[in-house]
Amino acid sequence: MRVWDLSPNLLCHKHLLGEHRELHGLWNILTIHQAKGGYSKHPETKRWVGKLAALYKRHSLLVKEVKNRGYNHRSSLNKKMALGREEQDLLLNSLSEQETILENKSCNCLLK
């Protein structure tokens, strides 16, 4: 499970859509399932607890990039549930570490 902290326009198709899918799963864990089992102890889940507004903002950035690339988007989040802090200040990896992780994958991430 990963929600990147890099700009979505730096992500390849695979990682952009993968993050979008993961974000929806994370949203469900934090809202519907109230983080009681499964991935609730995962570091990615823990860093978003109390920051649904920030997660909602990240989703909006992903949706904008998805649409910019000509894809359809039909999976909105409930804005009424977007409570808590609006900024994510806890990173599992620094931005430069995230760039290195992507550079080491065989994809087109980080190509502008």
Secondary structure by P-SEA (a helix, b strand, c coil): ccccccccccccaaaaaaaaaaaaaaaaaaccccccccccccaaaaaacccaaaaaaaaaaaaaaaaaacccccccccccccccccccccccccaaaaaaaaaacccccccc
